Amino acid sequence: MHAAPFRFDSLIAAKREGRSVLASEWCEVAQGLADGRLDDAQAGALAMAVCLRGLSPRETRDLTASMRDSGRVLNWPALGVHAPVLDKHSTGGVGDCLSLVLAPVLAACGAAVPMVSGRGLGHTGGTLDKLEALPGLRTELSLEQFASCVRRQGLAIVSASRELAPADQRLYAIRDRTATVDSLPLIVSSILSKKLAAGVQHLLLDLKLGSGAIFRERGESEALAQALVATAQALGLGCELAFSDMDQPLANAAGNALELDAVARVLRGEDTRSRLYRLNLAFCARLLLHGGLCEDEAEAQARVHWALCSGQAAARFEAMVRVMGGPAEALSAPHRWREQAPCVGDLVAADDGVLARIDTRALGQVCLQLGAGRGAADARIDPRVGLSDILEVGGRVRRGDPLLRIHAASASALEAARQALLPALQLSERIPEPRPLLHGWLEPSPEAFANAQSEACAAQRACRDCAEPGCRGPQALAASRAQSRCRDAALLA
């Protein structure tokens, strides 16, 4: 006798009314996203119900674990990788191309970095979209290709796939089309399910604050920080969280190929002063210490400096790009692959003064309108367009000096961007009070970590021993983990 099909509409109704659901039901949701039983309309309705009603900490943890287990869960020692497995994830911003610098630096310093990343959401750019500005490069690798790249090059930056966190791959795209990008529990489950599936041992979470952050209010950002750290703890993932500034773009560019120029300058050792360089130095040093690869902060910073100035980090990046089908000289000869936007023009200062404020979200929205992001699921990204040479807050200009440069596909798009940007950059006679690049850290205590893991283990046992008729959660979880163990052995063969 076959069990009755799971009623996703009943679960959606429960969440619409604010009622909690069981861990086994979240397992059905994740498997339904992965195998298509949960269709786009139902997934969108569920995302909106969660966005409006929220989830309890227990439900957030259960959804995250279920999305992790919707595909393979990697075990790097079993795959022949014995280096510390480190990673970083940002909550998103404008001009935030830090992952493309940090991953090769860590790999050059002896870490393994299996980075499962995302695409642009709303006004924020996506690491995968930036990487795919390199012609021919594919970010959806098979698990065999992913494991081989990490084993040989020390890093790989890939998308969620049909094999790795497939539930997140679908839900991520649906959130971008249903105005549910800023749902706190969906952000938590999306970020952490990918990292847990990728077998990360220690994760640095970069939560943005300021006008370009996903949450405008400090209180919302702090709630997200607490939820991320608590959920990571409960699921056994070592992590720490940094609050970093997004009141202006991190790099001096926003747009996919344009941000690769900023990445190249840091990786080639040419840029040692920018905000991008300084945040990379702080984060890499912190991760190297947590990975046991350095004894103290001074040694860690010296290793990062060596990785950049020696060309080792750049070499790791180019090796990864070649494995993923991109151009052989991605950093050393960008003129061979880089295509310029047809129309380029400056936004100039109307008066003498100091740049006092940037509406960073507005810059991201202009990039979206230019074609640097997706307004629809099937929209094509134009890697050429965006903004470059963005003046830093506090920079002094005279009337007629450029504040930034616009790269557009047409003259009309260029003029529309110029008009939209005019109110986004404000001049003043006074130099503004400088904002710190790093606002602080949130680290879990060892006691809280132990308590959270104990709670999670108890919940997992309860799910495993569940006797609810028709519940397939325990069976699905056991089958997924058994398949992972078998396939790990096959990947090494």
C-alpha positions as CSV (number, residue, x, y, z in Angstrom):
1,M,0.0,0.0,0.0
2,H,1.5,3.4,-1.1
3,A,1.5,6.4,1.2
4,A,-0.8,9.2,0.1
5,P,1.0,12.1,-1.7
6,F,2.1,14.8,0.6
7,R,-0.3,17.8,0.7
8,F,1.9,20.9,0.1
9,D,-1.3,23.1,0.0
10,S,-2.0,22.1,3.7
11,L,1.5,23.1,4.7
12,I,1.2,26.4,2.9
13,A,-2.0,27.1,4.6
14,A,-0.5,26.3,8.0
15,K,2.4,28.8,7.4
16,R,-0.1,31.4,6.1
17,E,-1.9,31.1,9.4
18,G,1.4,31.3,11.4
19,R,1.3,27.7,12.6
20,S,4.5,25.6,13.2
21,V,5.1,22.5,11.1
22,L,7.2,19.4,11.8
23,A,10.8,18.7,10.8
24,S,9.5,15.8,8.6
25,E,7.3,18.3,6.7
26,W,10.2,20.6,6.0
27,C,12.0,17.5,4.7
28,E,9.1,17.0,2.3
29,V,9.4,20.7,1.2
30,A,13.1,20.4,0.5
31,Q,12.7,17.1,-1.4
32,G,9.7,18.5,-3.3
33,L,11.8,21.5,-4.4
34,A,14.6,19.2,-5.5
35,D,12.4,16.7,-7.4
36,G,9.8,19.1,-8.8
37,R,6.8,17.8,-6.8
38,L,6.6,21.3,-5.2
39,D,5.8,23.5,-8.3
40,D,6.8,27.1,-8.8
41,A,3.4,28.5,-7.8
42,Q,3.4,26.5,-4.5
43,A,7.0,27.4,-3.8
44,G,6.3,31.1,-4.4
45,A,3.2,31.0,-2.1
46,L,5.2,29.2,0.6
47,A,8.1,31.7,0.3
48,M,5.6,34.6,0.7
49,A,3.9,32.9,3.7
50,V,7.3,32.5,5.4
51,C,8.3,36.1,4.5
52,L,5.1,37.5,6.1
53,R,4.7,35.1,9.1
54,G,8.3,34.1,9.8
55,L,9.7,30.8,11.2
56,S,10.6,29.8,14.7
57,P,14.3,29.1,15.4
58,R,13.5,25.4,15.4
59,E,11.7,25.6,12.1
60,T,14.6,27.7,10.6
61,R,17.0,25.0,11.7
62,D,14.8,22.2,10.3
63,L,14.4,23.9,7.0
64,T,18.1,24.5,6.7
65,A,19.0,20.9,7.5
66,S,16.4,19.6,5.1
67,M,17.7,21.8,2.3
68,R,21.3,20.7,3.1
69,D,20.1,17.0,2.8
70,S,18.1,17.6,-0.5
71,G,21.3,16.5,-2.3
72,R,24.8,15.3,-1.5
73,V,26.6,16.3,1.6
74,L,30.4,16.4,1.0
75,N,33.0,14.9,3.3
76,W,36.4,16.3,2.2
77,P,38.7,14.0,4.2
78,A,36.9,11.0,2.5
79,L,37.5,12.8,-0.8
80,G,41.3,13.1,-0.2
81,V,41.3,16.7,1.0
82,H,43.0,17.1,4.4
83,A,43.5,20.9,4.5
84,P,41.3,23.0,6.7
85,V,38.0,23.6,4.8
86,L,37.3,27.4,5.1
87,D,34.7,29.7,3.5
88,K,33.1,33.1,3.7
89,H,29.7,34.3,2.7
90,S,28.3,37.8,2.5
91,T,24.7,38.8,2.9
92,G,25.1,40.9,-0.2
93,G,25.8,44.5,-1.3
94,V,27.0,46.6,-4.2
95,G,30.5,46.2,-5.6
96,D,31.0,43.3,-3.2
97,C,33.4,41.0,-5.2
98,L,35.4,40.0,-2.1
99,S,34.8,36.2,-2.5
100,L,36.7,36.3,-5.8
101,V,39.8,37.7,-4.0
102,L,39.5,35.8,-0.7
103,A,39.1,32.3,-2.1
104,P,42.4,32.2,-4.1
105,V,44.3,33.9,-1.3
106,L,43.2,31.3,1.2
107,A,44.0,28.5,-1.3
108,A,47.5,29.9,-1.8
109,C,47.9,29.9,2.0
110,G,47.1,26.2,2.3
111,A,43.3,26.1,2.9
112,A,40.7,24.3,0.9
113,V,37.8,26.6,-0.3
114,P,34.8,24.7,-1.8
115,M,32.7,27.8,-2.2
116,V,29.0,27.2,-3.2
117,S,27.9,30.7,-4.1
118,G,24.8,32.6,-5.4
119,R,23.6,34.9,-8.1
120,G,22.4,38.5,-7.8
121,L,19.3,39.0,-5.6
122,G,17.4,42.3,-5.9
123,H,19.8,45.3,-6.0
124,T,22.8,43.2,-4.8
125,G,25.3,41.6,-7.2
126,G,26.0,37.8,-7.3
127,T,29.4,36.2,-7.2
128,L,28.5,33.7,-9.9
129,D,27.3,36.4,-12.3
130,K,30.6,38.2,-11.9
131,L,32.6,35.0,-12.5
132,E,30.5,34.2,-15.5
133,A,31.5,37.5,-17.1
134,L,34.6,35.5,-18.1
135,P,33.6,34.0,-21.5
136,G,33.1,30.2,-21.6
137,L,33.2,29.8,-17.8
138,R,30.7,27.3,-16.3
139,T,29.8,27.5,-12.6
140,E,27.6,24.4,-12.5
141,L,30.1,21.6,-12.3
142,S,29.5,17.9,-11.6
143,L,30.5,16.8,-8.2
144,E,33.5,14.9,-9.7
145,Q,34.7,18.2,-11.3
146,F,34.1,20.2,-8.2
147,A,36.0,17.8,-6.0
148,S,38.9,17.5,-8.4
149,C,39.2,21.3,-8.7
150,V,39.3,21.7,-4.9
151,R,41.8,18.8,-4.6
152,R,44.2,20.1,-7.2
153,Q,43.8,23.9,-7.1
154,G,42.6,24.3,-3.5
155,L,39.4,26.1,-4.5
156,A,36.3,26.1,-6.7
157,I,33.5,28.7,-6.8
158,V,30.4,27.0,-8.1
159,S,26.6,27.2,-8.0
160,A,24.2,25.0,-6.2
161,S,23.2,22.2,-8.5
162,R,21.0,19.2,-9.0
163,E,23.5,17.3,-6.9
164,L,24.5,19.8,-4.3
165,A,21.8,21.8,-2.4
166,P,19.2,21.5,-5.3
167,A,16.4,22.7,-3.0
168,D,18.2,26.0,-2.6
169,Q,19.0,26.3,-6.3
170,R,15.2,26.4,-7.0
171,L,14.1,28.4,-4.0
172,Y,16.9,31.0,-4.6
173,A,15.6,31.8,-8.1
174,I,11.9,31.9,-6.9
175,R,12.7,34.3,-4.1
176,D,14.2,36.7,-6.6
177,R,10.9,36.8,-8.6
178,T,8.5,36.9,-5.7
179,A,9.7,39.8,-3.5
180,T,10.8,37.5,-0.8
181,V,14.6,38.2,-1.0
182,D,14.6,39.8,2.5
183,S,12.9,37.0,4.4
184,L,15.2,36.4,7.4
185,P,14.6,32.6,7.7
186,L,14.9,32.1,4.0
187,I,18.2,34.0,3.9
188,V,19.5,31.8,6.8
189,S,18.5,28.5,5.2
190,S,19.8,29.5,1.8
191,I,23.2,30.6,3.0
192,L,23.8,27.8,5.5
193,S,22.3,24.9,3.5
194,K,24.8,25.5,0.7
195,K,27.8,25.8,3.1
196,L,26.8,22.7,5.1
197,A,26.3,20.6,1.9
198,A,29.7,21.7,0.7
199,G,31.4,20.3,3.8
200,V,32.7,23.6,5.2
201,Q,34.4,23.3,8.6
202,H,34.6,27.0,9.5
203,L,32.6,29.8,8.0
204,L,33.0,33.6,8.2
205,L,29.7,35.4,7.7
206,D,29.9,39.0,6.4
207,L,26.8,40.8,7.4
208,K,26.5,44.2,5.6
209,L,25.3,47.4,7.3
210,G,24.3,50.6,5.6
211,S,22.4,52.0,2.6
212,G,23.4,49.1,0.3
213,A,22.7,46.3,2.7
214,I,19.8,43.9,2.2
215,F,18.3,45.2,5.5
216,R,18.2,49.0,6.0
217,E,17.6,48.9,9.7
218,R,20.3,48.0,12.2
219,G,17.8,46.0,14.3
220,E,16.9,43.7,11.4
221,S,20.5,43.2,10.6
222,E,21.3,42.2,14.2
223,A,18.3,39.8,14.2
224,L,19.7,38.2,11.0
225,A,23.1,37.9,12.6
226,Q,21.8,36.1,15.7
227,A,19.7,33.7,13.5
228,L,22.7,32.9,11.3
229,V,25.0,32.2,14.2
230,A,22.5,30.2,16.2
231,T,21.4,28.1,13.3
232,A,25.0,27.4,12.3
233,Q,25.8,26.4,15.8
234,A,22.8,24.1,16.0
235,L,23.9,22.3,12.9
236,G,27.5,21.8,13.9
237,L,29.1,24.5,11.7
238,G,31.9,26.5,13.3
239,C,31.3,30.2,12.4
240,E,31.8,33.8,13.3
241,L,30.1,36.9,12.0
242,A,31.5,40.3,11.0
243,F,29.5,43.4,10.6
244,S,31.0,45.3,7.7
245,D,30.1,48.6,6.0
246,M,27.9,48.9,2.9
247,D,27.2,52.6,3.1
248,Q,29.3,52.8,-0.1
249,P,30.3,50.1,-2.6
250,L,33.1,47.9,-1.4
251,A,35.0,48.1,-4.7
252,N,35.2,51.2,-6.9
253,A,33.0,49.4,-9.5
254,A,29.6,47.8,-9.6
255,G,28.8,45.5,-12.6
256,N,30.1,42.0,-13.5
257,A,33.1,42.5,-15.8
258,L,33.9,45.9,-14.2
259,E,34.2,44.3,-10.7
260,L,36.6,41.7,-12.2
261,D,38.9,44.6,-13.0
262,A,39.0,45.5,-9.3
263,V,39.6,41.8,-8.4
264,A,42.5,41.6,-10.8
265,R,44.2,44.7,-9.3
266,V,44.1,43.2,-5.8
267,L,45.2,39.7,-7.0
268,R,48.0,41.0,-9.1
269,G,49.4,42.9,-6.0
270,E,48.8,46.3,-7.6
271,D,46.1,47.5,-5.1
272,T,47.1,47.5,-1.4
273,R,45.0,50.5,-0.2
274,S,41.4,50.1,-1.3
275,R,38.5,49.0,0.9
276,L,38.4,45.8,-1.0
277,Y,42.0,45.0,-0.2
278,R,41.7,46.0,3.5
279,L,38.6,43.9,4.1
280,N,40.2,40.9,2.3
281,L,43.2,41.2,4.5
282,A,41.1,41.3,7.7
283,F,38.9,38.3,6.7
284,C,41.7,36.1,5.3
285,A,43.8,36.6,8.4
286,R,40.9,35.7,10.6
287,L,40.2,32.5,8.7
288,L,43.8,31.4,8.5
289,L,43.9,31.7,12.3
290,H,40.7,29.7,12.8
291,G,42.1,27.1,10.3
292,G,45.2,26.6,12.3
293,L,47.4,27.7,9.4
294,C,49.0,30.7,11.3
295,E,50.0,31.3,14.9
296,D,49.0,34.9,15.3
297,E,47.5,37.9,13.5
298,A,50.9,39.3,12.3
299,E,51.9,36.0,10.7
300,A,48.4,35.6,9.1
301,Q,48.6,39.1,7.5
302,A,52.1,38.5,6.3
303,R,50.9,35.2,4.6
304,V,48.1,37.1,2.9
305,H,50.5,39.8,1.7
306,W,52.9,37.1,0.4
307,A,50.0,35.3,-1.5
308,L,49.2,38.5,-3.3
309,C,52.6,39.9,-4.0
310,S,54.2,36.6,-5.1
311,G,51.5,36.0,-7.7
312,Q,50.4,32.7,-6.0
313,A,46.8,33.9,-5.4
314,A,46.5,35.1,-9.0
315,A,47.9,31.8,-10.2
316,R,45.3,29.8,-8.2
317,F,42.5,32.0,-9.6
318,E,43.6,31.5,-13.2
319,A,44.0,27.8,-12.7
320,M,40.5,27.5,-11.3
321,V,39.1,29.6,-14.2
322,R,40.8,27.3,-16.8
323,V,39.4,24.2,-15.2
324,M,35.9,25.8,-15.3
325,G,36.2,26.6,-19.1
326,G,37.2,30.3,-18.8
327,P,40.0,32.1,-20.6
328,A,43.6,31.0,-19.8
329,E,44.8,34.5,-19.0
330,A,41.8,35.8,-17.1
331,L,43.9,38.2,-15.0
332,S,47.2,38.6,-16.9
333,A,45.7,39.5,-20.3
334,P,42.1,40.8,-19.8
335,H,42.2,42.7,-23.1
336,R,42.0,39.4,-24.9
337,W,38.5,38.5,-23.6
338,R,37.1,41.8,-22.2
339,E,34.4,43.4,-24.3
340,Q,33.6,47.1,-23.6
341,A,30.1,48.5,-23.3
342,P,29.1,50.5,-26.4
343,C,28.3,53.7,-24.5
344,V,30.4,55.1,-21.7
345,G,30.0,58.5,-20.0
346,D,30.7,60.2,-16.7
347,L,28.4,61.5,-14.0
348,V,30.1,64.8,-13.1
349,A,29.9,67.1,-10.0
350,A,27.6,70.0,-10.3
351,D,29.6,72.1,-7.8
352,D,32.8,72.1,-5.8
353,G,32.7,70.0,-2.6
354,V,33.3,66.7,-0.8
355,L,31.3,63.5,-1.5
356,A,29.4,63.3,1.8
357,R,27.0,60.4,1.1
358,I,26.2,57.7,-1.4
359,D,22.8,56.0,-1.7
360,T,24.4,52.6,-2.4
361,R,21.1,50.8,-2.9
362,A,20.2,53.3,-5.7
363,L,23.6,52.5,-7.4
364,G,22.7,48.8,-7.3
365,Q,19.2,49.5,-8.7
366,V,20.8,51.5,-11.6
367,C,23.1,48.6,-12.4
368,L,20.0,46.3,-12.5
369,Q,18.3,48.7,-14.9
370,L,21.4,48.8,-17.1
371,G,21.3,45.0,-17.4
372,A,23.9,43.9,-14.9
373,G,21.3,41.9,-13.0
374,R,18.1,40.0,-13.7
375,G,14.6,41.5,-13.6
376,A,13.1,38.2,-14.7
377,A,14.3,34.6,-14.3
378,D,15.1,34.2,-18.0
379,A,16.6,37.6,-18.5
380,R,20.1,37.7,-19.9
381,I,22.8,39.6,-18.0
382,D,25.0,42.0,-19.9
383,P,28.5,41.6,-18.3
384,R,29.8,44.8,-19.9
385,V,27.5,47.3,-18.2
386,G,27.6,49.0,-14.8
387,L,29.5,51.7,-12.9
388,S,33.2,52.2,-12.5
389,D,35.7,54.7,-11.0
390,I,33.2,55.4,-8.2
391,L,34.6,58.1,-5.9
392,E,34.9,57.2,-2.3
393,V,32.9,59.0,0.4
394,G,35.1,61.9,1.6
395,G,36.7,62.5,-1.8
396,R,37.0,66.1,-2.8
397,V,35.9,67.3,-6.3
398,R,35.7,70.5,-8.3
399,R,32.7,71.3,-10.5
400,G,32.9,69.2,-13.7
401,D,35.0,66.4,-12.1
402,P,33.8,62.9,-12.5
403,L,32.0,61.2,-9.6
404,L,31.7,57.9,-11.4
405,R,31.7,56.4,-14.9
406,I,28.6,54.8,-16.5
407,H,28.9,51.8,-18.9
408,A,25.7,51.3,-20.9
409,A,24.4,49.3,-23.8
410,S,22.8,52.4,-25.5
411,A,22.8,56.2,-25.3
412,S,19.3,56.2,-23.9
413,A,20.2,53.8,-21.1
414,L,23.3,55.9,-20.3
415,E,21.2,59.1,-20.0
416,A,18.5,57.3,-17.9
417,A,21.2,56.0,-15.6
418,R,22.7,59.5,-15.3
419,Q,19.4,61.0,-14.3
420,A,18.7,58.3,-11.8
421,L,22.1,58.7,-10.2
422,L,22.0,62.5,-9.7
423,P,20.3,62.4,-6.3
424,A,22.2,59.3,-5.2
425,L,25.5,61.1,-4.6
426,Q,25.4,64.1,-2.3
427,L,28.1,66.8,-2.0
428,S,28.8,68.9,1.0
429,E,31.3,71.6,2.1
430,R,32.3,69.5,5.1
431,I,34.3,66.3,5.2
432,P,31.9,63.6,6.7
433,E,32.8,61.6,9.8
434,P,34.5,58.5,8.4
435,R,32.6,55.2,8.9
436,P,34.6,52.1,9.9
437,L,35.0,49.4,7.3
438,L,34.5,46.8,10.1
439,H,31.9,47.6,12.7
440,G,32.5,44.6,14.9
441,W,32.3,40.8,15.3
442,L,29.8,38.4,16.7
443,E,31.3,35.1,17.9
444,P,29.4,32.2,19.4
445,S,30.5,31.1,22.9
446,P,31.7,27.5,23.3
447,E,28.9,26.9,25.8
448,A,26.2,28.1,23.4
449,F,27.7,26.0,20.7
450,A,27.6,22.8,22.8
451,N,24.0,23.5,23.9
452,A,22.8,24.2,20.3
453,Q,24.3,21.0,19.0
454,S,22.8,19.0,21.9
455,E,19.3,20.5,21.0
456,A,19.8,19.7,17.3
457,C,20.9,16.1,18.0
458,A,17.7,15.6,20.2
459,A,15.5,17.0,17.4
460,Q,17.2,14.8,14.8
461,R,16.7,11.7,17.0
462,A,13.0,12.6,17.4
463,C,12.7,12.9,13.6
464,R,14.5,9.6,13.0
465,D,12.2,7.8,15.5
466,C,9.1,9.5,14.1
467,A,6.2,7.1,13.7
468,E,3.8,9.5,12.0
469,P,1.9,7.6,9.2
470,G,3.1,8.6,5.8
471,C,6.1,10.6,7.1
472,R,9.0,10.1,4.7
473,G,11.4,12.5,6.4
474,P,13.5,9.9,8.3
475,Q,13.7,7.6,5.3
476,A,14.7,10.4,3.0
477,L,17.4,11.6,5.4
478,A,18.9,8.1,5.9
479,A,18.9,7.4,2.1
480,S,20.5,10.7,1.3
481,R,23.4,10.1,3.8
482,A,23.9,6.5,2.7
483,Q,24.1,7.6,-0.9
484,S,26.6,10.3,0.0
485,R,28.9,7.8,1.7
486,C,28.9,5.5,-1.3
487,R,29.5,8.4,-3.8
488,D,32.3,9.8,-1.8
489,A,34.2,6.6,-2.3
490,A,33.3,6.6,-6.0
491,L,34.7,10.2,-6.5
492,L,38.1,9.0,-5.3
493,A,38.1,6.0,-7.7
